[in-house]
Amino acid sequence: MSLNISYSGINELPPELEKLENLHYLGVTNSLIEETPEFVSRMTWLQHVDLSCT
């Protein structure tokens, strides 16, 4: 499963995302998030995370 919420005005990720154990791709590019939330590092099942701003 993948979640792509790029080009949004989101400024923080909800901690409930950590419950999505079938999530393998998380893309939040070009958002207002300034740093990767700590809970993302606990999501060891993620194969790819992109929180970059271009």
C-alpha distance matrix in Angstrom:
0.0 3.8 6.9 10.2 13.3 15.8 19.4 19.6 22.4 20.3 22.3 20.5 17.1 17.3 17.5 15.5 12.3 13.5 12.9 9.1 9.3 5.9 4.8 5.7 6.8 9.1 11.6 14.6 17.4 20.7 20.6 23.3 21.7 24.5 23.1 20.0 20.0 21.0 18.2 15.7 17.8 17.4 13.6 14.4 11.0 9.8 10.6 11.3 12.6 14.7 17.1 19.9 22.5 24.2
3.8 0.0 3.8 6.6 9.9 12.1 15.8 16.2 19.1 17.2 19.4 17.9 14.9 15.7 16.5 15.2 11.6 13.4 13.8 10.2 11.0 8.5 5.7 5.8 4.5 6.0 8.0 11.1 13.7 17.0 17.0 19.9 18.6 21.3 20.3 17.5 18.0 19.5 17.2 14.3 16.7 17.1 13.5 14.6 11.9 9.5 10.0 9.4 10.0 11.5 13.8 16.4 18.9 20.4
6.9 3.8 0.0 3.8 6.4 9.2 12.8 12.7 15.5 13.6 15.9 14.7 11.8 12.9 14.4 13.3 10.0 12.6 13.3 10.2 12.2 10.6 7.4 8.4 6.2 5.0 6.2 8.3 11.3 14.3 13.8 16.6 15.5 18.6 18.0 15.6 16.0 18.1 16.0 13.4 16.4 17.0 13.8 15.7 13.7 10.9 12.1 10.6 9.8 10.5 11.9 14.7 16.7 18.5
10.2 6.6 3.8 0.0 3.8 5.7 9.3 9.9 13.0 11.9 14.5 14.1 12.1 14.0 16.1 15.7 12.5 15.3 16.6 13.8 15.8 14.3 10.8 11.0 7.8 6.0 4.5 6.0 8.3 11.0 11.1 14.4 13.9 17.0 17.0 15.3 16.4 19.0 17.6 14.8 17.8 19.1 16.2 18.1 16.4 13.2 13.7 11.3 9.9 9.2 10.2 12.3 13.8 15.3
13.3 9.9 6.4 3.8 0.0 3.8 6.7 6.3 9.3 8.4 11.3 11.6 10.2 12.4 15.2 15.1 12.6 15.8 17.3 15.1 17.7 16.8 13.4 14.1 11.0 8.2 6.2 5.0 7.5 9.1 8.3 11.4 11.5 15.0 15.7 14.5 15.5 18.6 17.6 15.2 18.6 20.0 17.6 20.0 18.8 15.6 16.6 14.0 11.8 10.4 10.0 12.0 12.6 14.5
15.8 12.1 9.2 5.7 3.8 0.0 3.8 5.5 8.8 8.9 11.4 12.5 12.1 14.9 17.7 18.2 15.5 18.4 20.4 18.2 20.5 19.5 15.9 15.9 12.3 9.6 6.2 4.4 4.6 5.8 6.3 10.0 10.8 13.8 14.9 14.5 16.2 19.5 19.1 16.5 19.5 21.6 19.4 21.5 20.6 17.1 17.4 14.2 11.8 9.4 8.7 9.5 9.5 10.9
19.4 15.8 12.8 9.3 6.7 3.8 0.0 3.8 6.9 8.6 11.2 13.3 13.8 16.7 19.8 20.6 18.4 21.4 23.4 21.6 24.0 23.2 19.6 19.7 16.1 13.3 9.9 7.4 6.3 4.9 5.6 9.0 11.0 13.9 16.0 16.3 18.2 21.7 21.7 19.4 22.4 24.7 22.7 24.9 24.3 20.7 21.1 17.8 15.2 12.3 10.9 10.8 9.4 10.2
19.6 16.2 12.7 9.9 6.3 5.5 3.8 0.0 3.8 5.4 8.7 10.9 11.6 14.1 17.6 18.3 16.7 19.9 21.8 20.3 23.2 22.8 19.4 20.1 16.9 13.7 11.0 8.0 8.4 7.1 5.4 7.8 10.0 13.4 15.5 15.9 17.0 20.6 20.5 18.7 22.0 23.9 22.2 24.9 24.3 21.0 22.1 19.0 16.1 13.8 11.8 12.6 11.4 13.1
22.4 19.1 15.5 13.0 9.3 8.8 6.9 3.8 0.0 3.8 6.3 9.4 11.2 13.6 17.2 18.4 17.4 20.5 22.6 21.7 24.8 24.9 21.5 22.5 19.5 16.0 13.6 10.1 10.5 8.5 5.6 6.0 8.8 12.0 14.6 15.6 16.4 20.2 20.3 19.2 22.5 24.4 23.2 26.1 26.0 22.9 24.3 21.3 18.0 15.8 13.1 13.8 12.2 14.3
20.3 17.2 13.6 11.9 8.4 8.9 8.6 5.4 3.8 0.0 3.8 5.8 7.4 9.9 13.4 14.8 13.9 16.9 19.1 18.5 21.6 22.0 18.8 20.1 17.4 13.7 12.1 8.6 10.2 9.4 5.8 5.7 6.8 10.4 12.3 12.8 13.1 16.8 16.7 15.8 19.3 20.9 19.8 23.0 23.0 20.1 21.9 19.2 15.8 14.2 11.4 13.1 12.4 15.3
22.3 19.4 15.9 14.5 11.3 11.4 11.2 8.7 6.3 3.8 0.0 3.8 7.0 9.8 12.8 15.1 14.5 16.9 19.6 19.6 22.5 23.4 20.2 21.3 18.7 14.9 13.6 10.0 11.2 10.3 6.6 4.4 4.5 7.5 9.6 10.8 10.9 14.6 15.3 14.9 18.0 19.9 19.5 22.6 23.3 20.6 22.5 19.8 16.1 14.5 11.2 12.7 12.1 15.4
20.5 17.9 14.7 14.1 11.6 12.5 13.3 10.9 9.4 5.8 3.8 0.0 3.8 6.5 9.1 11.7 11.3 13.4 16.2 16.6 19.4 20.7 17.7 19.1 17.1 13.4 13.0 10.1 12.2 12.5 9.0 7.6 5.5 8.3 8.8 8.9 7.9 11.5 11.8 11.7 15.0 16.5 16.3 19.6 20.5 18.1 20.5 18.2 14.7 13.9 10.9 13.4 13.8 17.4
17.1 14.9 11.8 12.1 10.2 12.1 13.8 11.6 11.2 7.4 7.0 3.8 0.0 3.8 6.3 8.4 7.5 9.9 12.6 12.8 15.6 17.0 14.1 15.8 14.2 10.7 11.2 9.1 12.2 13.4 10.4 10.2 7.9 10.7 10.2 8.7 7.3 10.4 9.6 9.3 12.9 13.9 13.2 16.6 17.2 15.0 17.6 15.8 12.6 12.7 10.5 13.7 15.0 18.5
17.3 15.7 12.9 14.0 12.4 14.9 16.7 14.1 13.6 9.9 9.8 6.5 3.8 0.0 3.8 5.3 6.0 8.5 10.4 11.4 14.6 16.4 14.2 16.6 15.7 12.7 13.9 12.3 15.7 17.0 13.9 13.6 11.5 14.2 13.4 11.7 9.3 11.5 9.7 10.4 14.0 14.0 13.3 17.1 17.4 15.9 19.1 17.9 15.1 15.8 14.0 17.4 18.7 22.2
17.5 16.5 14.4 16.1 15.2 17.7 19.8 17.6 17.2 13.4 12.8 9.1 6.3 3.8 0.0 3.8 5.3 5.9 8.2 10.2 12.8 15.3 13.7 16.1 16.0 13.4 15.4 14.5 17.9 19.6 16.7 16.3 13.6 15.6 14.0 11.7 8.5 9.4 6.9 8.7 11.9 11.1 11.0 14.8 15.6 14.8 18.3 17.7 15.2 16.7 15.3 18.8 20.7 24.3
15.5 15.2 13.3 15.7 15.1 18.2 20.6 18.3 18.4 14.8 15.1 11.7 8.4 5.3 3.8 0.0 3.8 5.2 5.6 7.6 10.8 13.1 12.0 15.2 15.5 13.5 15.9 15.5 19.2 21.1 18.4 18.6 16.3 18.7 17.2 14.7 11.9 12.6 9.5 10.6 13.8 12.4 11.4 15.1 15.0 14.6 18.2 18.1 16.2 18.0 17.1 20.8 22.8 26.1
12.3 11.6 10.0 12.5 12.6 15.5 18.4 16.7 17.4 13.9 14.5 11.3 7.5 6.0 5.3 3.8 0.0 3.8 5.3 5.5 8.6 10.4 8.7 11.5 11.7 9.8 12.4 12.6 16.3 18.7 16.5 17.3 14.9 17.4 15.8 12.8 10.8 11.8 8.6 8.4 11.8 10.9 9.0 12.5 12.1 11.2 14.6 14.4 12.6 14.6 14.3 18.0 20.3 23.4
13.5 13.4 12.6 15.3 15.8 18.4 21.4 19.9 20.5 16.9 16.9 13.4 9.9 8.5 5.9 5.2 3.8 0.0 3.8 5.5 7.2 10.1 9.1 11.6 12.6 11.3 14.5 15.0 18.5 21.2 19.1 19.7 16.7 18.6 16.3 13.0 10.6 10.3 6.6 7.0 9.6 7.7 6.2 9.9 10.1 10.1 13.9 14.4 13.0 15.6 15.6 19.3 22.0 25.2
12.9 13.8 13.3 16.6 17.3 20.4 23.4 21.8 22.6 19.1 19.6 16.2 12.6 10.4 8.2 5.6 5.3 3.8 0.0 3.8 5.8 8.8 9.0 12.3 14.0 13.3 16.6 17.4 21.1 23.8 21.8 22.5 19.9 22.1 20.0 16.7 14.3 14.0 10.2 10.7 13.0 10.6 8.7 11.7 11.0 11.8 15.5 16.5 15.7 18.5 18.7 22.5 25.1 28.2
9.1 10.2 10.2 13.8 15.1 18.2 21.6 20.3 21.7 18.5 19.6 16.6 12.8 11.4 10.2 7.6 5.5 5.5 3.8 0.0 3.8 5.5 5.5 9.1 10.8 10.7 14.2 15.6 19.3 22.2 20.6 22.0 19.6 22.1 20.2 16.8 15.2 15.4 11.8 11.0 13.4 11.7 8.7 11.2 9.4 9.7 13.0 14.1 13.7 16.5 17.4 21.0 23.7 26.5
9.3 11.0 12.2 15.8 17.7 20.5 24.0 23.2 24.8 21.6 22.5 19.4 15.6 14.6 12.8 10.8 8.6 7.2 5.8 3.8 0.0 3.8 5.4 8.1 11.0 11.9 15.6 17.7 21.0 24.3 23.1 24.6 21.9 24.0 21.7 18.1 16.6 16.1 12.6 11.6 13.0 10.8 7.7 9.0 6.7 8.3 11.4 13.4 14.0 17.3 18.7 22.2 25.3 27.9
5.9 8.5 10.6 14.3 16.8 19.5 23.2 22.8 24.9 22.0 23.4 20.7 17.0 16.4 15.3 13.1 10.4 10.1 8.8 5.5 3.8 0.0 3.8 6.3 9.4 11.2 14.7 17.3 20.5 23.9 23.1 25.1 22.8 25.2 23.1 19.6 18.8 18.8 15.5 13.7 15.3 13.8 10.2 10.9 7.6 8.4 10.6 12.6 13.8 16.9 18.8 22.2 25.1 27.4
4.8 5.7 7.4 10.8 13.4 15.9 19.6 19.4 21.5 18.8 20.2 17.7 14.1 14.2 13.7 12.0 8.7 9.1 9.0 5.5 5.4 3.8 0.0 3.8 5.9 7.4 10.9 13.5 16.7 20.1 19.4 21.6 19.4 21.8 19.9 16.5 16.1 16.6 13.7 11.3 13.3 12.7 8.9 10.2 7.3 6.3 8.6 9.6 10.3 13.2 15.1 18.4 21.3 23.6
5.7 5.8 8.4 11.0 14.1 15.9 19.7 20.1 22.5 20.1 21.3 19.1 15.8 16.6 16.1 15.2 11.5 11.6 12.3 9.1 8.1 6.3 3.8 0.0 3.8 6.8 10.1 13.4 15.9 19.6 19.6 22.0 19.7 21.7 19.7 16.3 16.7 17.1 14.7 11.7 13.0 13.0 9.3 9.4 6.4 4.3 5.1 6.5 8.4 11.5 14.2 17.0 20.2 22.1
6.8 4.5 6.2 7.8 11.0 12.3 16.1 16.9 19.5 17.4 18.7 17.1 14.2 15.7 16.0 15.5 11.7 12.6 14.0 10.8 11.0 9.4 5.9 3.8 0.0 3.8 6.5 10.0 12.2 15.9 16.2 18.9 17.0 19.1 17.5 14.5 15.5 16.7 14.9 11.5 13.3 14.2 10.8 11.4 9.3 6.0 6.0 4.9 5.9 8.2 11.0 13.7 16.7 18.5
9.1 6.0 5.0 6.0 8.2 9.6 13.3 13.7 16.0 13.7 14.9 13.4 10.7 12.7 13.4 13.5 9.8 11.3 13.3 10.7 11.9 11.2 7.4 6.8 3.8 0.0 3.8 6.6 9.4 12.9 12.8 15.3 13.3 15.7 14.3 11.6 12.6 14.5 12.9 9.6 12.2 13.6 10.6 12.3 11.0 7.6 8.6 6.4 4.8 6.3 8.1 11.2 14.0 16.2
11.6 8.0 6.2 4.5 6.2 6.2 9.9 11.0 13.6 12.1 13.6 13.0 11.2 13.9 15.4 15.9 12.4 14.5 16.6 14.2 15.6 14.7 10.9 10.1 6.5 3.8 0.0 3.8 5.9 9.5 10.0 13.0 11.7 14.2 13.7 11.8 13.6 16.1 15.3 12.0 14.5 16.5 14.0 15.6 14.6 11.0 11.2 8.1 5.9 4.8 6.2 8.6 10.9 12.8
14.6 11.1 8.3 6.0 5.0 4.4 7.4 8.0 10.1 8.6 10.0 10.1 9.1 12.3 14.5 15.5 12.6 15.0 17.4 15.6 17.7 17.3 13.5 13.4 10.0 6.6 3.8 0.0 3.8 6.6 6.3 9.2 8.3 11.2 11.4 10.3 12.1 15.3 15.0 12.2 15.1 17.4 15.4 17.6 17.2 13.6 14.4 11.2 8.2 6.1 4.9 7.2 8.7 11.2
17.4 13.7 11.3 8.3 7.5 4.6 6.3 8.4 10.5 10.2 11.2 12.2 12.2 15.7 17.9 19.2 16.3 18.5 21.1 19.3 21.0 20.5 16.7 15.9 12.2 9.4 5.9 3.8 0.0 3.8 5.6 8.9 8.8 10.9 11.8 11.6 14.2 17.4 17.8 14.9 17.3 20.0 18.3 20.0 19.8 16.1 16.1 12.5 9.6 6.3 5.0 4.9 5.5 7.5
20.7 17.0 14.3 11.0 9.1 5.8 4.9 7.1 8.5 9.4 10.3 12.5 13.4 17.0 19.6 21.1 18.7 21.2 23.8 22.2 24.3 23.9 20.1 19.6 15.9 12.9 9.5 6.6 3.8 0.0 3.8 6.9 8.4 10.3 12.3 13.2 15.8 19.3 20.0 17.6 20.1 22.9 21.4 23.4 23.3 19.7 19.9 16.2 13.3 9.8 7.7 6.5 4.5 6.1
20.6 17.0 13.8 11.1 8.3 6.3 5.6 5.4 5.6 5.8 6.6 9.0 10.4 13.9 16.7 18.4 16.5 19.1 21.8 20.6 23.1 23.1 19.4 19.6 16.2 12.8 10.0 6.3 5.6 3.8 0.0 3.8 5.6 8.4 10.7 11.7 13.6 17.3 18.0 16.1 19.0 21.5 20.3 22.7 22.9 19.5 20.4 17.0 13.6 10.8 7.9 8.2 6.8 9.5
23.3 19.9 16.6 14.4 11.4 10.0 9.0 7.8 6.0 5.7 4.4 7.6 10.2 13.6 16.3 18.6 17.3 19.7 22.5 22.0 24.6 25.1 21.6 22.0 18.9 15.3 13.0 9.2 8.9 6.9 3.8 0.0 3.8 6.2 9.3 11.2 12.7 16.5 17.7 16.5 19.2 21.7 21.2 23.9 24.5 21.3 22.6 19.4 15.7 13.2 9.7 10.0 8.4 11.4
21.7 18.6 15.5 13.9 11.5 10.8 11.0 10.0 8.8 6.8 4.5 5.5 7.9 11.5 13.6 16.3 14.9 16.7 19.9 19.6 21.9 22.8 19.4 19.7 17.0 13.3 11.7 8.3 8.8 8.4 5.6 3.8 0.0 3.8 5.8 7.5 9.0 12.7 14.0 12.9 15.5 18.1 17.8 20.5 21.5 18.5 20.0 17.0 13.2 11.3 7.6 8.9 8.7 12.4
24.5 21.3 18.6 17.0 15.0 13.8 13.9 13.4 12.0 10.4 7.5 8.3 10.7 14.2 15.6 18.7 17.4 18.6 22.1 22.1 24.0 25.2 21.8 21.7 19.1 15.7 14.2 11.2 10.9 10.3 8.4 6.2 3.8 0.0 3.8 7.1 9.2 12.4 14.7 13.8 15.6 18.5 18.9 21.3 22.8 19.9 21.2 18.2 14.5 12.6 8.8 9.2 9.0 12.5
23.1 20.3 18.0 17.0 15.7 14.9 16.0 15.5 14.6 12.3 9.6 8.8 10.2 13.4 14.0 17.2 15.8 16.3 20.0 20.2 21.7 23.1 19.9 19.7 17.5 14.3 13.7 11.4 11.8 12.3 10.7 9.3 5.8 3.8 0.0 3.8 6.3 9.0 11.6 10.7 12.0 15.1 15.8 18.0 19.9 17.3 18.7 16.1 12.5 11.4 8.1 9.3 10.6 14.2
20.0 17.5 15.6 15.3 14.5 14.5 16.3 15.9 15.6 12.8 10.8 8.9 8.7 11.7 11.7 14.7 12.8 13.0 16.7 16.8 18.1 19.6 16.5 16.3 14.5 11.6 11.8 10.3 11.6 13.2 11.7 11.2 7.5 7.1 3.8 0.0 3.8 6.4 8.5 7.0 8.5 11.6 12.1 14.3 16.2 13.7 15.4 13.2 9.7 9.6 7.1 9.6 11.9 15.5
20.0 18.0 16.0 16.4 15.5 16.2 18.2 17.0 16.4 13.1 10.9 7.9 7.3 9.3 8.5 11.9 10.8 10.6 14.3 15.2 16.6 18.8 16.1 16.7 15.5 12.6 13.6 12.1 14.2 15.8 13.6 12.7 9.0 9.2 6.3 3.8 0.0 3.8 5.5 5.8 7.8 9.9 10.9 13.7 15.8 14.0 16.5 14.9 11.7 12.4 10.2 13.1 15.2 18.9
21.0 19.5 18.1 19.0 18.6 19.5 21.7 20.6 20.2 16.8 14.6 11.5 10.4 11.5 9.4 12.6 11.8 10.3 14.0 15.4 16.1 18.8 16.6 17.1 16.7 14.5 16.1 15.3 17.4 19.3 17.3 16.5 12.7 12.4 9.0 6.4 3.8 0.0 3.8 5.4 5.8 7.4 9.6 12.1 14.8 13.8 16.5 15.7 13.0 14.5 13.0 15.8 18.3 21.9
18.2 17.2 16.0 17.6 17.6 19.1 21.7 20.5 20.3 16.7 15.3 11.8 9.6 9.7 6.9 9.5 8.6 6.6 10.2 11.8 12.6 15.5 13.7 14.7 14.9 12.9 15.3 15.0 17.8 20.0 18.0 17.7 14.0 14.7 11.6 8.5 5.5 3.8 0.0 3.8 5.4 5.2 6.8 10.0 12.3 11.7 14.9 14.7 12.5 14.6 13.7 17.0 19.7 23.2
15.7 14.3 13.4 14.8 15.2 16.5 19.4 18.7 19.2 15.8 14.9 11.7 9.3 10.4 8.7 10.6 8.4 7.0 10.7 11.0 11.6 13.7 11.3 11.7 11.5 9.6 12.0 12.2 14.9 17.6 16.1 16.5 12.9 13.8 10.7 7.0 5.8 5.4 3.8 0.0 3.8 5.4 5.2 8.1 10.0 8.6 11.5 10.9 8.7 11.1 10.7 14.1 17.2 20.5
17.8 16.7 16.4 17.8 18.6 19.5 22.4 22.0 22.5 19.3 18.0 15.0 12.9 14.0 11.9 13.8 11.8 9.6 13.0 13.4 13.0 15.3 13.3 13.0 13.3 12.2 14.5 15.1 17.3 20.1 19.0 19.2 15.5 15.6 12.0 8.5 7.8 5.8 5.4 3.8 0.0 3.8 5.4 6.7 9.8 9.0 11.4 11.5 9.9 12.6 12.6 15.6 18.9 22.0
17.4 17.1 17.0 19.1 20.0 21.6 24.7 23.9 24.4 20.9 19.9 16.5 13.9 14.0 11.1 12.4 10.9 7.7 10.6 11.7 10.8 13.8 12.7 13.0 14.2 13.6 16.5 17.4 20.0 22.9 21.5 21.7 18.1 18.5 15.1 11.6 9.9 7.4 5.2 5.4 3.8 0.0 3.8 5.5 8.6 9.3 12.3 13.3 12.3 15.4 15.7 18.9 22.2 25.3
13.6 13.5 13.8 16.2 17.6 19.4 22.7 22.2 23.2 19.8 19.5 16.3 13.2 13.3 11.0 11.4 9.0 6.2 8.7 8.7 7.7 10.2 8.9 9.3 10.8 10.6 14.0 15.4 18.3 21.4 20.3 21.2 17.8 18.9 15.8 12.1 10.9 9.6 6.8 5.2 5.4 3.8 0.0 3.8 5.5 5.9 9.4 10.6 10.1 13.6 14.4 17.9 21.2 24.2
14.4 14.6 15.7 18.1 20.0 21.5 24.9 24.9 26.1 23.0 22.6 19.6 16.6 17.1 14.8 15.1 12.5 9.9 11.7 11.2 9.0 10.9 10.2 9.4 11.4 12.3 15.6 17.6 20.0 23.4 22.7 23.9 20.5 21.3 18.0 14.3 13.7 12.1 10.0 8.1 6.7 5.5 3.8 0.0 3.8 5.5 7.9 10.2 10.8 14.5 16.1 19.1 22.7 25.4
11.0 11.9 13.7 16.4 18.8 20.6 24.3 24.3 26.0 23.0 23.3 20.5 17.2 17.4 15.6 15.0 12.1 10.1 11.0 9.4 6.7 7.6 7.3 6.4 9.3 11.0 14.6 17.2 19.8 23.3 22.9 24.5 21.5 22.8 19.9 16.2 15.8 14.8 12.3 10.0 9.8 8.6 5.5 3.8 0.0 3.8 6.3 9.2 10.7 14.5 16.6 19.7 23.2 25.6
9.8 9.5 10.9 13.2 15.6 17.1 20.7 21.0 22.9 20.1 20.6 18.1 15.0 15.9 14.8 14.6 11.2 10.1 11.8 9.7 8.3 8.4 6.3 4.3 6.0 7.6 11.0 13.6 16.1 19.7 19.5 21.3 18.5 19.9 17.3 13.7 14.0 13.8 11.7 8.6 9.0 9.3 5.9 5.5 3.8 0.0 3.8 5.7 7.0 10.7 13.0 16.0 19.6 21.8
10.6 10.0 12.1 13.7 16.6 17.4 21.1 22.1 24.3 21.9 22.5 20.5 17.6 19.1 18.3 18.2 14.6 13.9 15.5 13.0 11.4 10.6 8.6 5.1 6.0 8.6 11.2 14.4 16.1 19.9 20.4 22.6 20.0 21.2 18.7 15.4 16.5 16.5 14.9 11.5 11.4 12.3 9.4 7.9 6.3 3.8 0.0 3.8 7.0 10.4 13.5 15.8 19.4 21.1
11.3 9.4 10.6 11.3 14.0 14.2 17.8 19.0 21.3 19.2 19.8 18.2 15.8 17.9 17.7 18.1 14.4 14.4 16.5 14.1 13.4 12.6 9.6 6.5 4.9 6.4 8.1 11.2 12.5 16.2 17.0 19.4 17.0 18.2 16.1 13.2 14.9 15.7 14.7 10.9 11.5 13.3 10.6 10.2 9.2 5.7 3.8 0.0 3.8 6.7 10.0 12.1 15.7 17.3
12.6 10.0 9.8 9.9 11.8 11.8 15.2 16.1 18.0 15.8 16.1 14.7 12.6 15.1 15.2 16.2 12.6 13.0 15.7 13.7 14.0 13.8 10.3 8.4 5.9 4.8 5.9 8.2 9.6 13.3 13.6 15.7 13.2 14.5 12.5 9.7 11.7 13.0 12.5 8.7 9.9 12.3 10.1 10.8 10.7 7.0 7.0 3.8 0.0 3.8 6.5 9.1 12.7 14.9
14.7 11.5 10.5 9.2 10.4 9.4 12.3 13.8 15.8 14.2 14.5 13.9 12.7 15.8 16.7 18.0 14.6 15.6 18.5 16.5 17.3 16.9 13.2 11.5 8.2 6.3 4.8 6.1 6.3 9.8 10.8 13.2 11.3 12.6 11.4 9.6 12.4 14.5 14.6 11.1 12.6 15.4 13.6 14.5 14.5 10.7 10.4 6.7 3.8 0.0 3.8 5.6 9.1 11.1
17.1 13.8 11.9 10.2 10.0 8.7 10.9 11.8 13.1 11.4 11.2 10.9 10.5 14.0 15.3 17.1 14.3 15.6 18.7 17.4 18.7 18.8 15.1 14.2 11.0 8.1 6.2 4.9 5.0 7.7 7.9 9.7 7.6 8.8 8.1 7.1 10.2 13.0 13.7 10.7 12.6 15.7 14.4 16.1 16.6 13.0 13.5 10.0 6.5 3.8 0.0 3.8 6.8 9.9
19.9 16.4 14.7 12.3 12.0 9.5 10.8 12.6 13.8 13.1 12.7 13.4 13.7 17.4 18.8 20.8 18.0 19.3 22.5 21.0 22.2 22.2 18.4 17.0 13.7 11.2 8.6 7.2 4.9 6.5 8.2 10.0 8.9 9.2 9.3 9.6 13.1 15.8 17.0 14.1 15.6 18.9 17.9 19.1 19.7 16.0 15.8 12.1 9.1 5.6 3.8 0.0 3.8 6.4
22.5 18.9 16.7 13.8 12.6 9.5 9.4 11.4 12.2 12.4 12.1 13.8 15.0 18.7 20.7 22.8 20.3 22.0 25.1 23.7 25.3 25.1 21.3 20.2 16.7 14.0 10.9 8.7 5.5 4.5 6.8 8.4 8.7 9.0 10.6 11.9 15.2 18.3 19.7 17.2 18.9 22.2 21.2 22.7 23.2 19.6 19.4 15.7 12.7 9.1 6.8 3.8 0.0 3.8
24.2 20.4 18.5 15.3 14.5 10.9 10.2 13.1 14.3 15.3 15.4 17.4 18.5 22.2 24.3 26.1 23.4 25.2 28.2 26.5 27.9 27.4 23.6 22.1 18.5 16.2 12.8 11.2 7.5 6.1 9.5 11.4 12.4 12.5 14.2 15.5 18.9 21.9 23.2 20.5 22.0 25.3 24.2 25.4 25.6 21.8 21.1 17.3 14.9 11.1 9.9 6.4 3.8 0.0
